[in-house]
Amino acid sequence: MASEPTAPADAAPSAIESVSVLSEGSRRRMFAFVRRAGRAVTRDEAAASVGISGKLAAFHLDKLVDVGLLRARYETPGGIRKVGRRPKVYEPTGAQITVSIPDRRHELLADLLLEAVLGEGAGEDAAQAAVRTAGRRGRRLGEAAREETRPGRLGPERGLTACEGLLEGYGYEPVREAPTRLRLRNCPFHPLAAKAPGLVCGMNQAFLSGYLTGLEVRGVQAVLAPEPGECCVRLCPTDTDTDRDDRTAQDH
């Protein structure tokens, strides 16, 4: 079973921040030393690995903790209890750093495809399973967001505002063309979408449609509207709302 869906958290350190922290030479070498150690290390061990003072090493190590690359705790090395305060030790968190401008989300696409392969139902092919899986993942994310924020009734305008956080977090670069229309400037799945547009764009549309459903946004749909260099999907009013808007404009 694939892991439960999670949306990008605003509080999580960005990959760019992590890379910036690692730009300092001593800090980068200590991070490599801690990763290779295979155990928690003290600040003095980390300091000795690069030839700096323990106090300066602690400053650098805590910077790595702040961006989520290391975790710190208090422990007696070797498991031997001694009298006095236990030293602070550092170990890797397992975080991976990927920086891409514009943002890409190939790991999401790979995760959806793996879940589709593992959960392919009777009577459906791989492409159908992938689209279904993407829609289900989007719906779960929308339901989780609704449970967390409890936004009440969401019409088109408020609904799109509620969607923008997820869209930004996944790298879609949303642009509000009108109060009830969102254009997505970036395709998080490029260049894979160009290799299999029918599959990837279909999954993308299903993912965003599922999110709208889970968040319970009324009067908005995710439609395929490919543009060169942009996402293949746009969020716009449903046909019913468009017809009503057109009639209102004609009456005036």
C-alpha positions as CSV (number, residue, x, y, z in Angstrom):
1,M,0.0,0.0,0.0
2,A,1.4,3.4,-0.9
3,S,2.1,5.9,1.9
4,E,-0.7,8.2,2.9
5,P,-0.9,11.4,0.8
6,T,0.6,14.6,2.3
7,A,0.6,18.1,1.0
8,P,3.8,20.2,1.1
9,A,3.9,21.8,4.5
10,D,4.5,25.6,4.6
11,A,6.6,25.1,7.7
12,A,9.0,22.6,6.1
13,P,12.4,23.9,5.2
14,S,12.8,24.4,1.4
15,A,15.4,22.7,-0.6
16,I,16.9,26.0,-1.5
17,E,17.4,26.9,2.2
18,S,19.1,23.6,2.7
19,V,21.4,24.1,-0.2
20,S,22.2,27.6,1.1
21,V,23.1,26.2,4.5
22,L,25.4,23.6,2.9
23,S,27.3,26.3,0.9
24,E,29.6,26.9,3.9
25,G,32.6,24.6,3.5
26,S,33.1,23.4,7.1
27,R,29.4,22.9,7.6
28,R,29.2,20.8,4.4
29,R,32.1,18.6,5.4
30,M,30.7,18.0,8.9
31,F,27.3,17.1,7.4
32,A,29.1,14.5,5.2
33,F,31.0,13.2,8.3
34,V,27.8,12.8,10.3
35,R,26.1,11.0,7.3
36,R,29.1,8.6,6.9
37,A,29.4,7.9,10.7
38,G,26.5,5.4,10.8
39,R,25.7,6.6,14.4
40,A,25.0,9.7,16.4
41,V,28.1,11.9,16.8
42,T,29.0,14.6,19.3
43,R,30.0,18.1,18.4
44,D,33.6,17.4,19.4
45,E,33.8,14.5,17.0
46,A,32.3,16.6,14.2
47,A,34.7,19.5,15.1
48,A,37.7,17.2,15.0
49,S,36.6,15.9,11.5
50,V,37.2,19.4,10.0
51,G,39.7,20.9,12.5
52,I,37.6,23.6,14.1
53,S,36.5,24.4,17.7
54,G,33.7,22.6,19.4
55,K,31.8,25.9,19.9
56,L,32.0,26.8,16.2
57,A,31.1,23.2,15.3
58,A,28.0,23.4,17.5
59,F,26.9,26.6,15.7
60,H,27.2,24.9,12.3
61,L,25.5,21.7,13.4
62,D,22.6,23.6,14.8
63,K,22.2,25.4,11.5
64,L,21.9,21.9,9.9
65,V,19.3,21.0,12.5
66,D,17.3,24.2,11.8
67,V,16.8,23.2,8.1
68,G,15.9,19.6,8.8
69,L,19.1,18.0,7.6
70,L,20.2,16.8,11.0
71,R,18.3,15.9,14.2
72,A,19.8,16.5,17.7
73,R,19.2,14.7,21.0
74,Y,21.0,14.1,24.3
75,E,22.7,10.7,24.7
76,T,25.7,9.0,26.2
77,P,27.9,7.7,23.4
78,G,28.2,3.9,23.6
79,G,25.1,3.6,25.7
80,I,27.1,3.9,29.0
81,R,25.4,6.1,31.6
82,K,27.7,8.5,33.4
83,V,27.2,11.1,36.1
84,G,26.4,14.6,34.8
85,R,24.8,16.1,31.8
86,R,24.6,13.9,28.7
87,P,26.2,15.3,25.6
88,K,24.3,16.6,22.6
89,V,24.6,14.3,19.6
90,Y,23.7,14.7,16.0
91,E,22.5,12.3,13.3
92,P,21.0,12.5,9.8
93,T,17.3,12.9,9.3
94,G,17.2,11.1,6.0
95,A,16.0,14.2,4.2
96,Q,16.7,14.4,0.5
97,I,17.4,17.7,-1.3
98,T,16.2,18.3,-4.8
99,V,16.3,21.8,-6.3
100,S,14.7,22.5,-9.6
101,I,13.7,25.8,-11.1
102,P,11.0,25.8,-12.2
103,D,9.7,23.3,-9.7
104,R,9.3,19.6,-10.7
105,R,7.4,16.9,-8.9
106,H,8.6,13.7,-10.6
107,E,8.5,11.9,-7.2
108,L,4.7,12.5,-7.0
109,L,4.2,11.1,-10.5
110,A,6.4,8.1,-9.7
111,D,4.5,7.4,-6.5
112,L,1.1,7.6,-8.3
113,L,2.3,5.2,-11.0
114,L,3.6,2.7,-8.4
115,E,0.4,2.9,-6.5
116,A,-1.6,2.3,-9.7
117,V,0.5,-0.7,-10.6
118,L,0.1,-2.2,-7.2
119,G,-3.6,-1.5,-7.1
120,E,-4.7,-2.1,-10.7
121,G,-8.3,-3.4,-10.6
122,A,-9.9,-6.1,-12.7
123,G,-11.1,-4.9,-16.1
124,E,-8.9,-1.8,-16.2
125,D,-5.6,-1.2,-18.0
126,A,-2.5,0.5,-16.5
127,A,-3.5,4.0,-17.8
128,Q,-7.0,3.7,-16.4
129,A,-5.6,2.6,-13.0
130,A,-3.1,5.6,-13.1
131,V,-5.8,8.1,-13.7
132,R,-8.1,6.6,-11.1
133,T,-5.2,6.6,-8.6
134,A,-4.4,10.3,-9.3
135,G,-8.0,11.3,-8.8
136,R,-8.1,9.4,-5.5
137,R,-4.9,11.0,-4.3
138,G,-6.1,14.5,-5.1
139,R,-9.4,13.8,-3.4
140,R,-7.7,12.6,-0.2
141,L,-5.5,15.8,-0.2
142,G,-8.6,17.9,-0.6
143,E,-10.4,16.1,2.2
144,A,-7.4,16.5,4.5
145,A,-7.2,20.3,3.7
146,R,-10.9,20.7,4.3
147,E,-10.7,18.9,7.6
148,E,-7.7,21.1,8.7
149,T,-9.0,24.5,7.6
150,R,-12.8,23.9,7.9
151,P,-13.5,26.7,5.3
152,G,-17.3,26.2,5.2
153,R,-19.1,26.5,1.9
154,L,-16.7,27.2,-1.0
155,G,-18.0,28.9,-4.1
156,P,-15.8,29.4,-7.2
157,E,-13.9,32.5,-6.0
158,R,-13.2,31.4,-2.4
159,G,-12.6,27.9,-3.6
160,L,-9.8,28.9,-5.9
161,T,-8.2,30.9,-3.1
162,A,-8.3,27.8,-1.0
163,C,-6.6,25.8,-3.8
164,E,-3.8,28.2,-4.3
165,G,-1.7,26.9,-1.4
166,L,-1.6,23.4,-2.7
167,L,-1.0,24.6,-6.2
168,E,2.0,26.7,-5.1
169,G,3.3,23.9,-2.9
170,Y,3.4,21.5,-5.8
171,G,5.0,24.0,-8.2
172,Y,2.1,24.8,-10.5
173,E,2.7,28.6,-10.3
174,P,-1.0,29.6,-10.3
175,V,-2.0,32.9,-11.8
176,R,-5.4,34.4,-11.2
177,E,-6.7,35.4,-14.7
178,A,-10.1,36.3,-13.3
179,P,-11.9,35.8,-9.9
180,T,-13.0,32.4,-10.9
181,R,-10.2,31.3,-13.3
182,L,-6.7,30.0,-12.5
183,R,-4.0,29.6,-15.0
184,L,-1.1,27.3,-14.1
185,R,2.1,28.6,-15.5
186,N,4.3,25.6,-14.7
187,C,3.9,21.9,-15.3
188,P,5.4,20.0,-12.3
189,F,5.7,16.9,-14.5
190,H,7.6,18.3,-17.4
191,P,9.4,16.9,-19.4
192,L,7.7,13.6,-18.7
193,A,4.4,15.0,-19.8
194,A,5.9,15.7,-23.2
195,K,6.8,12.0,-23.6
196,A,3.4,10.7,-22.7
197,P,0.9,13.6,-22.8
198,G,-2.2,11.4,-22.9
199,L,-1.3,9.6,-19.7
200,V,0.4,12.3,-17.7
201,C,-2.0,15.1,-18.6
202,G,-4.9,12.8,-17.8
203,M,-3.4,12.0,-14.4
204,N,-2.8,15.7,-13.8
205,Q,-6.4,16.6,-14.6
206,A,-7.7,13.7,-12.4
207,F,-5.4,14.8,-9.6
208,L,-6.7,18.4,-9.6
209,S,-10.3,17.4,-10.2
210,G,-10.0,15.1,-7.2
211,Y,-8.6,17.9,-5.1
212,L,-11.6,20.1,-6.0
213,T,-14.0,17.3,-5.1
214,G,-12.3,16.6,-1.7
215,L,-12.1,20.2,-0.8
216,E,-15.8,20.6,-1.9
217,V,-15.2,23.5,-4.2
218,R,-18.5,24.3,-6.0
219,G,-18.7,25.7,-9.5
220,V,-15.1,25.1,-10.6
221,Q,-13.7,22.4,-12.8
222,A,-10.2,21.3,-13.9
223,V,-10.1,21.2,-17.7
224,L,-7.5,20.3,-20.3
225,A,-6.3,23.4,-22.0
226,P,-2.7,22.8,-23.1
227,E,-0.4,25.8,-23.8
228,P,3.3,25.6,-24.7
229,G,5.5,25.9,-21.7
230,E,2.6,25.7,-19.2
231,C,0.5,23.2,-17.3
232,C,-2.0,21.4,-19.5
233,V,-4.8,22.0,-16.9
234,R,-6.7,25.1,-16.0
235,L,-9.2,25.7,-13.2
236,C,-12.3,27.5,-14.5
237,P,-16.0,27.8,-13.9
238,T,-18.2,24.8,-14.7
239,D,-20.2,24.9,-17.9
240,T,-23.3,25.8,-15.8
241,D,-21.6,28.7,-14.2
242,T,-20.2,29.9,-17.5
243,D,-23.6,29.8,-19.1
244,R,-25.1,31.8,-16.2
245,D,-22.3,34.3,-16.5
246,D,-22.9,34.7,-20.2
247,R,-26.7,35.2,-19.7
248,T,-26.0,37.8,-17.0
249,A,-23.7,39.7,-19.3
250,Q,-26.2,39.7,-22.1
251,D,-29.0,41.0,-19.8
252,H,-26.8,43.9,-18.9
